[in-house]
Amino acid sequence: MPSEPENICCQEVQQVTRRLQQLEERPTCMVDHPGFEPVCLNVFSLQNACNIYRADYGPLRLRGIEHRYRFLAYRSFVSWCWGFLGWKIRVVIPSCVVLRIRREFPDAQGTYGGFKLPPLN
């Protein structure tokens, strides 16, 4: 990952390890959790997440389906592990999760924004 805060392992994040510990056979990485694909990578789940987003915030104004799915996959992961955080509260997503989502929904130019701090106002 391009910046130091983004270089975090899923095993270092309490909210993520809590999800891993729910399983009898604990995977060594979050991307191997049996719930990861249906929650974060399944396009039908992401379409539903888009409907919920639209109802709460209005239309999602991101160009390209891959960009929209990446955004929704990140939001779904955060919601699954942390619950509702609010508009200005952001968390760093483990790099393994970010890379897996990017592999599933790649940017055509290979340009990704990375972690951004929330707006100050």
N, C-alpha and C positions, 0 to 999 in steps of 0.2 A: 504494500500500500504506500502511497506517496508521502504521507505525513506520519510522524511518530504516534499521535493519538489514535490513528486508524490501525496501527499495527497491534491489534489486541486479539488474543486467542479466546475462543468461546469458553475454555476452561477457566479463564480469569474473571468471568462476569457472573456474579451470584445469581442474577435473574435467569440467565441461560442455563447454568448448571442445575438450577432448581428443576427446569424442564427435563434435563437429562436424567436426573435422579428419580423421576417419576416412573422410569422403566426398570423392569427386573434386570434385563441385560442392558447395561448402560453403554451407549456408543461412546467412542473416544472423541468424536467430533459432532457438532450440532447438525451438520449437513447430512449425517447418517441417521439422524433421529427419524423414526417412521412418520412422524407428524410434519416434518419439514416440507416435504413435497406437496402434500395436500393443502397446507396452510399458505405456503409462500410461492410455490411454482406452478400450481394448477391454474390454468387460465380461466376456468369456470369460477373458481374461488376468487380470483382477482377481478373478474367481471362483477361479481357480487360486491366485493370491496369497493369497486368503483361506484356502484349504485349507492352504497352507504355514504361514501365520500360526497357524492353529488347531493344527496339529501341534506347532509350536514353543512357543506361549504360551498355548494354550487358546482358548476362544471369544472372538470379537471383540465386545465389549460396547458397541456404538454404536447409537443409535437411528436408524432410517431408512436405507434402501438408499443414498440419495445421500450421506449422511454416511460410511457404510462405504466406498463407492467412492472418495470424495475421499481418505479416510485411506489406502486401499490404493494409490491412484494416486500420492500423495506418496511413500509407501514404495517403490513400484516405481521411481519416478524416481531416488530417492536410491540405491537398490540398483544401478540401471543405470549411474549415473555415478560413484558412490563405492565401490560394493561394500558388504560387510557392515561396519557401523560399531559395533555393540554397543548395549546398552540405554541407556546414559546419554550417548552421543555424538550430538549433533544438529548439523545444518547448515542454513543458510538456503537455501531453494530460490529460484531467480530468480523475480522477480515475473511475468514473462511466462508461466512455467510454472504458477505458482499461479493466475493469472487464467484461463488456458486450462482448467485442471482445474475451477475453480469454475464456469466457464461450462458445462462439460459435465455437472457434477454439482452443481447449485445447491442452496443451503440455502433452504427455503421462506420463512423469515423474513429471509433476507439477513444472517444472523449467522454470522461466521466467527471462529475463535479466533486465527488468526495464529501467528507463531513464538513458541514457549515454551521457556525454558531448561529443561534437565533437572533432575529432583529432586536435592537436595543429598545425601541419604542413600544 
